[in-house]
Amino acid sequence: GKYGAYGAPSDIKFYKDKMKDRDVRQLEIGFNALTPTMIEVPRRIVVSAVKIPESSDVVMLIAGSTYGRWKKEEKTFQGIADSFEVP
């Protein structure tokens, strides 16, 4: 992703950490990202992570946006994260 392209994300906060089921872990994270004009923009993301059976690999889906849009569309982003599964 492009987070960090203009500097490391700052003010990182973990809001949720839950096991959706025994194979899927979900994290909700907030942070500030720098724009090309070096302005900090608050962002919120939800990460779904699945460990591949019989492997040490983990596959992740990340859905998120600016915090302002997150407040309006949180259910949409959560639905995207909830839909993630690895057969």
C-alpha positions as a Markdown table, in Angstrom:
| # | Residue | x | y | z |
|---|---|---|---|---|
| 1 | Gly | 0.0 | 0.0 | 0.0 |
| 2 | Lys | 1.0 | 3.6 | -0.1 |
| 3 | Tyr | 0.8 | 4.3 | 3.6 |
| 4 | Gly | 4.3 | 5.4 | 4.4 |
| 5 | Ala | 5.2 | 6.6 | 0.9 |
| 6 | Tyr | 5.7 | 10.1 | 2.3 |
| 7 | Gly | 6.8 | 9.2 | 5.8 |
| 8 | Ala | 6.0 | 6.6 | 8.4 |
| 9 | Pro | 2.4 | 6.6 | 9.7 |
| 10 | Ser | 2.0 | 8.2 | 13.1 |
| 11 | Asp | -0.3 | 8.2 | 16.1 |
| 12 | Ile | -1.1 | 4.5 | 15.5 |
| 13 | Lys | -3.9 | 3.1 | 17.7 |
| 14 | Phe | -5.4 | -0.4 | 17.8 |
| 15 | Tyr | -9.2 | -0.2 | 18.5 |
| 16 | Lys | -10.3 | -3.8 | 18.0 |
| 17 | Asp | -8.6 | -7.2 | 18.0 |
| 18 | Lys | -10.9 | -10.1 | 17.6 |
| 19 | Met | -11.0 | -13.6 | 16.2 |
| 20 | Lys | -13.9 | -13.7 | 13.8 |
| 21 | Asp | -13.7 | -17.5 | 13.9 |
| 22 | Arg | -10.9 | -19.8 | 14.6 |
| 23 | Asp | -9.1 | -19.0 | 11.4 |
| 24 | Val | -9.7 | -15.3 | 10.8 |
| 25 | Arg | -8.2 | -12.5 | 13.0 |
| 26 | Gln | -9.5 | -9.0 | 12.6 |
| 27 | Leu | -7.8 | -5.8 | 13.7 |
| 28 | Glu | -9.2 | -2.3 | 13.5 |
| 29 | Ile | -6.4 | 0.3 | 13.4 |
| 30 | Gly | -6.3 | 4.1 | 13.3 |
| 31 | Phe | -3.3 | 6.2 | 12.2 |
| 32 | Asn | -2.2 | 9.4 | 10.5 |
| 33 | Ala | -0.8 | 9.2 | 7.1 |
| 34 | Leu | 1.1 | 12.0 | 5.3 |
| 35 | Thr | 0.0 | 13.3 | 1.9 |
| 36 | Pro | 2.3 | 14.4 | -0.9 |
| 37 | Thr | 2.0 | 18.0 | 0.6 |
| 38 | Met | 3.0 | 16.6 | 4.0 |
| 39 | Ile | -0.3 | 17.1 | 5.6 |
| 40 | Glu | -1.4 | 14.5 | 8.2 |
| 41 | Val | -4.7 | 12.8 | 7.4 |
| 42 | Pro | -6.4 | 10.5 | 9.9 |
| 43 | Arg | -7.2 | 7.1 | 8.5 |
| 44 | Arg | -9.0 | 4.0 | 9.8 |
| 45 | Ile | -8.6 | 0.5 | 8.5 |
| 46 | Val | -9.8 | -3.0 | 9.3 |
| 47 | Val | -7.5 | -5.9 | 8.6 |
| 48 | Ser | -8.6 | -9.5 | 8.2 |
| 49 | Ala | -5.8 | -12.0 | 8.4 |
| 50 | Val | -5.9 | -15.7 | 7.7 |
| 51 | Lys | -3.2 | -18.3 | 8.3 |
| 52 | Ile | -3.0 | -20.7 | 5.4 |
| 53 | Pro | -3.6 | -24.3 | 6.6 |
| 54 | Glu | -0.4 | -26.4 | 6.7 |
| 55 | Ser | 1.7 | -23.3 | 5.9 |
| 56 | Ser | 3.5 | -20.5 | 7.7 |
| 57 | Asp | 2.0 | -18.0 | 5.3 |
| 58 | Val | -0.7 | -15.4 | 6.3 |
| 59 | Val | -2.9 | -13.7 | 3.7 |
| 60 | Met | -4.5 | -10.3 | 4.6 |
| 61 | Leu | -7.3 | -8.1 | 3.3 |
| 62 | Ile | -7.2 | -4.4 | 4.3 |
| 63 | Ala | -10.2 | -2.2 | 3.9 |
| 64 | Gly | -10.2 | 1.5 | 5.0 |
| 65 | Ser | -10.3 | 5.1 | 4.2 |
| 66 | Thr | -10.0 | 8.6 | 5.7 |
| 67 | Tyr | -11.5 | 8.8 | 9.2 |
| 68 | Gly | -14.3 | 11.1 | 7.9 |
| 69 | Arg | -15.5 | 8.6 | 5.3 |
| 70 | Trp | -15.0 | 5.7 | 7.8 |
| 71 | Lys | -17.6 | 7.2 | 10.1 |
| 72 | Lys | -20.1 | 7.2 | 7.3 |
| 73 | Glu | -19.2 | 3.8 | 5.8 |
| 74 | Glu | -17.9 | 1.7 | 8.7 |
| 75 | Lys | -20.5 | -1.0 | 8.1 |
| 76 | Thr | -19.4 | -1.3 | 4.4 |
| 77 | Phe | -15.8 | -1.7 | 5.4 |
| 78 | Gln | -16.6 | -4.2 | 8.1 |
| 79 | Gly | -18.7 | -6.1 | 5.5 |
| 80 | Ile | -15.8 | -6.2 | 3.1 |
| 81 | Ala | -13.5 | -7.5 | 5.9 |
| 82 | Asp | -16.1 | -10.1 | 7.0 |
| 83 | Ser | -16.4 | -11.5 | 3.5 |
| 84 | Phe | -12.7 | -12.5 | 3.4 |
| 85 | Glu | -12.1 | -16.2 | 3.5 |
| 86 | Val | -9.4 | -18.6 | 2.2 |
| 87 | Pro | -10.7 | -21.9 | 0.9 |
